[in-house]
Amino acid sequence: MTINRKVSSIESSFRMENMQFDQECRKRVTDVFEKKLSVADALSELNKKYSVSVNKNERSRV
């Protein structure tokens, strides 16, 4: 499967879930596939950009 088809498949999944998938998302996903950028690194960049702290993402273990 080509990179464009993979990205389109991911975009379709986002649309089915009514989630936004804009040009920036498309670029990030393409970078992950083309540059062999790890998903963890891509998520880390997005978290920094949108100022998401690690504590906000953690769930209570109680």
VMD Tcl script that draws the C-alpha trace (Angstrom):
set ca {
  {0.00 0.00 0.00}
  {1.39 3.40 -0.96}
  {1.86 6.21 1.54}
  {-0.98 8.24 -0.01}
  {-3.37 5.32 0.32}
  {-2.35 4.79 3.95}
  {-2.89 8.47 4.73}
  {-6.26 8.42 2.95}
  {-7.28 5.37 4.95}
  {-6.39 7.11 8.21}
  {-8.24 10.24 7.07}
  {-11.34 8.15 6.32}
  {-11.18 6.64 9.79}
  {-11.04 10.10 11.32}
  {-14.06 11.21 9.28}
  {-16.07 8.14 10.31}
  {-15.45 9.12 13.94}
  {-16.31 12.80 13.22}
  {-12.78 13.85 14.12}
  {-10.92 16.68 12.42}
  {-8.18 15.70 9.95}
  {-6.77 18.87 8.44}
  {-3.72 19.60 6.27}
  {-1.44 19.68 9.29}
  {-2.61 16.24 10.39}
  {-2.10 14.95 6.86}
  {1.45 16.36 6.82}
  {2.30 14.80 10.20}
  {1.01 11.39 9.19}
  {2.87 11.60 5.88}
  {6.07 12.53 7.76}
  {5.67 9.50 10.00}
  {5.52 7.23 6.94}
  {8.10 8.99 4.73}
  {10.74 9.99 7.23}
  {10.37 6.93 9.43}
  {9.55 9.35 12.25}
  {8.31 7.42 15.24}
  {4.71 7.87 16.26}
  {5.91 8.77 19.77}
  {8.01 11.62 18.36}
  {5.12 12.89 16.22}
  {2.75 12.81 19.21}
  {5.35 14.54 21.36}
  {5.61 17.38 18.82}
  {1.82 17.76 18.71}
  {1.59 17.71 22.51}
  {4.19 20.49 22.70}
  {2.42 22.52 20.02}
  {-0.95 22.28 21.76}
  {0.53 22.54 25.28}
  {-0.79 19.19 26.46}
  {0.85 18.15 29.68}
  {1.42 14.54 30.60}
  {-0.69 14.96 33.73}
  {-3.77 15.95 31.72}
  {-3.67 12.68 29.80}
  {-3.34 10.39 32.79}
  {-6.39 8.71 34.20}
  {-6.99 8.09 37.83}
  {-5.90 4.61 38.85}
  {-8.47 4.45 41.62}
}
mol new
graphics top color blue
foreach p $ca { graphics top sphere $p radius 0.5 }
foreach p [lrange $ca 0 end-1] q [lrange $ca 1 end] { graphics top cylinder $p $q radius 0.2 }
display resetview
